[in-house]
Structure formats: C-alpha cells, structure tokens
C-alpha cells in the first residue's frame, strides 16, 4: 500500500508552506491528495515528488500556472536536472543526518569563531548544494545571522567577527539574487532599508525570497531615503515595496520616513515591512496601511496573494 503523509510532512519534505501547497492544489489543480473521513489531506510520495519538481521549476523562473498540470516526466525535462533532493529525508519526513540545516549553522558558527572566511563560505556553499534555496535562507542564513548578532551583543564575538560573517553571507545572497531566472512579465518589487537603517541582510534575504516566487526584485541596498525608494518604485512600476528594519531601534526619523514614503508611492503599490524592529513601528505601519511581515515565510504567502494584482490582498 502506498504511503500517505500529512500536509506537515509534505511541507517539511518540499520546503513549501502549507498555504502554498493548498494554493497550488486549489488554484492550479497541481495535485489531488486523498481525503480522510475528517477531510484531512493526505499526500502520496508521488504528490510530494511532483511538488518538489514544481518548486524547483518555479525557483528557476517558470510560472506555476504554466507548469502545474505537467506530468512528473515533463517536469523533469523542464528543470533539466536530476531529480530534486526528494530522497534526502528519512521515513518520518525529517532531514537526513548529513543535511540538517542546524548542523550547517553550527559549522558556520565555528568558522566564524575561527575567523575563517574561506571555511565559512565553503560551509554555506555546501548547504546550498544539499538544501533548497528557500530552506537555505529560512533555516540556515536567517538563524545564522540572528545567532551571530546575539553572540556579538553578549560579547562572545567581536565586531570583526560580525563584519566578516556579514560579508560572506552578503556575497552568497547576492549571487543567489543575480542568478535567479525570471519570466519577462514577472511582477516587480523594490527591496531596501529606509534611511538610517544600515543593516541590509534582512532586505537582501527578502529580495531573494521574493525572486524565488517569480518576482523581479530591484534591490536598492541599505539606507535609502523615502523619495528615492518611491522614485525607483514608480520608475519600475513596482507592485510591492519590501522594507527591512533591523538596527538601530531608536531612530526618531523613522515614523516621518514611513509616512513620507506612503504619501509618495503610486496607488496600488503595497508596502511590506519586516525585520526585528517592525513590531516597534506597528502603529505607524497600520496608519499607512502597510503590511507587517513577521518572517520570510509570511512574506512569501503575502506576495503569492498579491502576485496577480493589488486586489488580491
């Protein structure tokens, strides 16, 4: 009898959120999981394999609407590669011992302690080989950056350690963004940090995540005034502006900058604001009708809803 798996296991194996899996099923009929008597979805190994292939194809620039109904064999031709990392899991849907994201994070922390930039780069490139791009960002790079920040604040790491790690991670993310294949008609988004926000890795991770979902991202770097963000958005006819607020948290000009940006952007362009400090500005985020983004997975879900037009949100 063929094995059947819950949506939680399907999500772990594919790197797709349950929301995305359900959306691909409902909107595009990509898969047809069986239902239990209590109406819970159960996914076969074939379903999960197809989801892995669909995800790989989307990451390479294909539109889910164009490929959702292709067979597994046809999808293999689309991605032009060997089968994805479907077999790098044990029978419980967990990562195998050689590909656990937390192991890569631990290795990276050791490299940073040793001031070994070359070893850190090799660790992260190794992770990129074994993990999907989404998992690489959400389960390796994001927790690594957070842990480095915590260790620096506690005095375990010096500022030089933090700068070295940031430089390596920035190069990894930059290459991921530059090599992403996109459709010519891909929707556009601007990603940056507002004036006064100098830490750019959050915005860069958000930019890569958006590109994985088929958005053409205009990445402006950090510390950009509201006028310039709005100008870039209008020039590229962007549907979304993605902002990251990381440090410092006591910027007296931030409220003014966010209000100014809101007044300058084109109608129909939505502002999405995430990062560690976003909750501190929740009142102004609501006032300007922006969207608070608590994590990168929620960012993907919001962008998926918004992709076909502003009325989707």
C-alpha positions as CSV (number, residue, x, y, z in Angstrom):
1,X,0.0,0.0,0.0
2,X,1.3,3.4,-1.0
3,X,2.4,5.6,1.9
4,X,0.4,8.7,2.7
5,X,1.6,11.8,4.5
6,X,0.1,14.8,6.3
7,X,0.5,18.3,5.0
8,X,3.0,18.9,7.7
9,X,5.3,16.2,6.4
10,X,4.7,17.3,2.8
11,X,5.7,20.9,3.8
12,X,8.9,19.6,5.5
13,X,9.9,17.5,2.6
14,X,9.2,20.1,-0.1
15,X,10.2,23.3,1.7
16,X,6.8,24.8,0.7
17,X,4.5,26.2,3.3
18,X,1.1,24.5,3.8
19,X,-0.5,27.7,2.4
20,X,1.4,27.4,-0.9
21,X,0.7,23.6,-1.2
22,X,-3.1,24.2,-0.7
23,X,-3.0,27.2,-3.1
24,X,-1.3,25.1,-5.8
25,X,-3.9,22.4,-5.3
26,X,-6.9,24.7,-5.3
27,X,-5.9,27.3,-7.9
28,X,-3.9,25.2,-10.4
29,X,-5.0,21.6,-9.7
30,X,-1.3,20.7,-9.5
31,X,-2.0,17.7,-7.2
32,X,-5.0,15.8,-5.9
33,X,-4.4,14.5,-2.4
34,X,-6.8,12.0,-0.9
35,X,-9.0,13.0,2.0
36,X,-9.7,11.2,5.2
37,X,-13.1,10.9,6.7
38,X,-12.4,14.0,8.7
39,X,-11.4,15.8,5.4
40,X,-7.7,16.0,6.2
41,X,-5.4,16.0,3.2
42,X,-3.0,13.0,2.7
43,X,-0.2,13.2,0.2
44,X,1.4,10.3,-1.6
45,X,5.2,10.0,-2.3
46,X,4.3,10.8,-6.0
47,X,2.5,14.0,-4.9
48,X,5.5,15.1,-2.8
49,X,7.9,14.3,-5.6
50,X,5.8,16.4,-8.0
51,X,5.7,19.3,-5.5
52,X,9.5,19.2,-5.3
53,X,9.8,19.4,-9.0
54,X,7.3,22.2,-9.3
55,X,9.1,24.1,-6.6
56,X,12.4,23.6,-8.4
57,X,10.9,24.8,-11.7
58,X,9.4,27.9,-10.1
59,X,12.8,28.7,-8.5
60,X,14.3,28.6,-12.0
61,X,11.8,31.1,-13.3
62,X,8.8,29.1,-14.5
63,X,5.3,30.3,-13.9
64,X,3.3,27.8,-11.7
65,X,0.2,28.4,-13.9
66,X,2.1,27.2,-16.9
67,X,3.6,24.0,-15.4
68,X,1.1,22.9,-12.7
69,X,-0.6,20.3,-14.9
70,X,2.6,18.8,-16.4
71,X,3.5,15.2,-15.6
72,X,6.4,14.3,-13.4
73,X,8.4,13.2,-16.5
74,X,7.6,16.5,-18.3
75,X,8.7,18.5,-15.2
76,X,12.0,16.6,-15.1
77,X,12.6,17.9,-18.7
78,X,11.6,21.4,-17.6
79,X,14.1,21.6,-14.8
80,X,16.8,20.0,-16.9
81,X,18.5,18.4,-14.0
82,X,18.4,15.2,-11.9
83,X,15.6,14.6,-9.6
84,X,15.5,17.0,-6.6
85,X,16.6,16.3,-3.1
86,X,13.5,14.2,-2.5
87,X,15.4,11.3,-1.1
88,X,17.4,13.3,1.4
89,X,14.8,12.6,4.1
90,X,14.2,9.7,6.4
91,X,10.9,7.8,6.6
92,X,9.5,10.3,9.1
93,X,10.0,13.2,6.7
94,X,13.0,14.5,8.6
95,X,16.2,15.7,7.1
96,X,18.9,13.0,7.0
97,X,21.8,13.4,9.4
98,X,24.0,14.8,6.7
99,X,21.7,17.6,5.5
100,X,20.2,19.1,8.7
101,X,20.1,22.9,8.5
102,X,21.1,23.3,12.1
103,X,24.3,21.3,11.5
104,X,25.3,23.8,8.8
105,X,24.6,26.6,11.2
106,X,26.8,25.0,13.9
107,X,29.6,24.5,11.4
108,X,29.3,28.2,10.2
109,X,29.5,29.5,13.8
110,X,32.7,27.5,14.4
111,X,34.1,29.0,11.2
112,X,33.2,32.5,12.4
113,X,34.8,31.9,15.8
114,X,38.0,30.8,13.9
115,X,37.9,34.0,11.7
116,X,38.0,31.6,8.7
117,X,36.0,33.4,5.9
118,X,37.0,30.8,3.3
119,X,35.8,27.9,5.5
120,X,32.6,29.8,6.2
121,X,31.9,30.3,2.5
122,X,32.6,26.6,1.9
123,X,30.1,25.6,4.7
124,X,27.4,27.8,3.2
125,X,28.0,26.6,-0.4
126,X,27.8,23.0,0.9
127,X,24.5,23.9,2.5
128,X,23.3,25.4,-0.8
129,X,24.1,22.1,-2.6
130,X,22.1,20.0,-0.1
131,X,19.1,22.3,0.6
132,X,16.6,24.2,-1.4
133,X,17.1,27.9,-1.7
134,X,14.1,28.6,0.5
135,X,15.4,26.3,3.2
136,X,18.9,27.6,2.8
137,X,17.6,31.1,3.6
138,X,15.0,30.4,6.3
139,X,16.8,27.6,8.1
140,X,20.5,28.4,7.7
141,X,21.2,32.0,6.8
142,X,18.5,33.7,8.8
143,X,19.2,31.8,12.1
144,X,22.9,32.2,11.5
145,X,22.6,35.9,11.2
146,X,20.4,36.1,14.3
147,X,22.9,33.9,16.3
148,X,25.9,36.0,15.2
149,X,24.0,39.1,16.3
150,X,23.2,37.6,19.7
151,X,26.8,36.4,20.2
152,X,28.1,39.9,19.3
153,X,25.7,41.6,21.7
154,X,26.7,39.2,24.5
155,X,30.4,39.9,23.9
156,X,31.3,36.4,22.7
157,X,32.0,37.6,19.2
158,X,33.8,40.8,18.3
159,X,32.6,43.3,15.7
160,X,35.2,42.0,13.4
161,X,33.6,38.5,13.5
162,X,30.2,40.0,12.7
163,X,31.6,42.1,9.8
164,X,33.4,39.0,8.3
165,X,30.3,36.9,8.6
166,X,28.1,39.6,7.1
167,X,30.4,40.0,4.1
168,X,30.3,36.3,3.3
169,X,26.6,36.0,3.7
170,X,26.1,39.1,1.6
171,X,28.1,37.6,-1.2
172,X,26.1,34.3,-1.0
173,X,22.7,36.1,-1.1
174,X,23.9,38.5,-3.8
175,X,24.8,35.6,-6.1
176,X,21.5,33.9,-5.4
177,X,19.7,37.0,-6.4
178,X,21.7,37.6,-9.6
179,X,21.5,34.0,-10.9
180,X,17.7,33.7,-10.4
181,X,15.9,33.2,-13.8
182,X,12.8,35.2,-14.2
183,X,9.9,35.4,-16.7
184,X,9.8,38.6,-18.8
185,X,6.4,39.5,-17.5
186,X,7.3,38.9,-13.8
187,X,5.8,41.4,-11.4
188,X,8.3,43.8,-9.9
189,X,9.1,44.7,-6.3
190,X,11.6,47.1,-4.7
191,X,13.6,45.9,-1.7
192,X,15.7,48.1,0.6
193,X,16.0,49.5,4.1
194,X,14.8,53.1,4.9
195,X,17.1,56.0,5.6
196,X,19.0,55.4,8.8
197,X,18.8,51.6,8.6
198,X,22.3,50.4,7.8
199,X,21.9,46.6,8.2
200,X,20.9,45.2,4.8
201,X,21.0,41.4,5.2
202,X,17.3,41.2,6.1
203,X,16.3,43.2,3.0
204,X,18.6,41.1,0.9
205,X,17.1,37.8,2.2
206,X,13.6,39.2,1.5
207,X,14.7,40.1,-2.0
208,X,15.9,36.6,-2.7
209,X,12.8,35.0,-1.3
210,X,10.6,37.2,-3.5
211,X,12.7,36.3,-6.6
212,X,12.2,32.6,-5.8
213,X,8.5,33.2,-6.1
214,X,8.9,34.8,-9.5
215,X,9.2,38.5,-8.6
216,X,11.7,40.7,-10.4
217,X,13.3,42.4,-7.5
218,X,15.0,45.8,-7.8
219,X,17.4,45.7,-4.8
220,X,18.5,49.2,-3.7
221,X,20.8,48.3,-0.9
222,X,20.5,49.9,2.6
223,X,19.9,53.4,3.9
224,X,17.7,54.8,1.1
225,X,15.6,58.0,1.6
226,X,11.9,57.7,1.1
227,X,12.0,59.9,-2.0
228,X,14.4,57.6,-3.8
229,X,12.5,54.5,-2.8
230,X,9.3,56.0,-4.2
231,X,11.1,57.1,-7.4
232,X,12.5,53.7,-8.0
233,X,9.1,52.1,-7.4
234,X,7.4,54.5,-9.9
235,X,10.1,54.0,-12.5
236,X,9.8,50.2,-12.4
237,X,6.0,50.2,-11.9
238,X,6.6,48.0,-8.8
239,X,3.6,46.3,-7.2
240,X,5.4,46.0,-3.9
241,X,8.0,47.7,-1.7
242,X,9.7,45.5,0.8
243,X,11.4,47.2,3.7
244,X,13.6,45.7,6.5
245,X,14.0,47.3,9.9
246,X,16.9,45.8,11.9
247,X,19.0,48.4,13.6
248,X,19.0,50.9,15.2
249,X,15.7,50.8,17.1
250,X,15.6,54.3,18.4
251,X,15.6,56.3,15.1
252,X,13.4,59.4,15.7
253,X,13.1,59.9,11.9
254,X,11.7,56.5,11.1
255,X,8.0,57.5,11.5
256,X,8.5,60.5,9.3
257,X,10.2,58.4,6.6
258,X,7.5,55.8,6.5
259,X,4.7,58.4,6.4
260,X,6.6,60.2,3.6
261,X,7.1,57.0,1.6
262,X,3.4,56.2,1.9
263,X,2.4,59.6,0.6
264,X,4.8,59.3,-2.4
265,X,4.1,55.8,-3.7
266,X,1.8,55.1,-6.6
267,X,-1.7,53.9,-5.8
268,X,-1.9,50.1,-5.9
269,X,1.7,49.7,-4.7
270,X,1.7,47.9,-1.3
271,X,4.4,48.4,1.3
272,X,5.6,45.4,3.3
273,X,7.6,45.9,6.4
274,X,9.6,43.2,8.2
275,X,12.6,42.8,10.4
276,X,13.3,42.5,14.1
277,X,12.2,46.1,14.7
278,X,9.0,46.1,12.7
279,X,6.8,45.5,15.8
280,X,8.1,48.7,17.4
281,X,6.5,50.6,14.5
282,X,3.3,48.6,14.4
283,X,1.1,51.7,14.9
284,X,2.6,53.6,12.0
285,X,2.5,50.5,9.8
286,X,-1.2,50.3,10.4
287,X,-1.7,54.0,9.9
288,X,-0.1,54.0,6.5
289,X,-2.0,50.7,5.6
290,X,1.3,48.8,5.1
291,X,1.6,45.1,5.9
292,X,3.7,43.9,8.8
293,X,5.8,40.8,7.9
294,X,6.8,38.8,10.9
295,X,9.0,36.3,9.0
296,X,10.1,35.3,5.5
297,X,7.5,32.5,5.1
298,X,4.7,35.1,5.7
299,X,6.4,37.3,3.1
300,X,6.1,34.5,0.5
301,X,2.5,34.0,1.4
302,X,1.7,37.7,1.1
303,X,3.5,38.0,-2.2
304,X,1.7,35.0,-3.6
305,X,-1.7,36.6,-2.8
306,X,-0.6,39.9,-4.3
307,X,1.1,38.5,-7.4
308,X,-1.8,38.7,-9.8
309,X,-2.7,42.2,-8.7
310,X,-3.3,44.6,-5.8
311,X,-6.9,43.4,-5.3
312,X,-5.6,40.1,-4.1
313,X,-4.6,41.5,-0.7
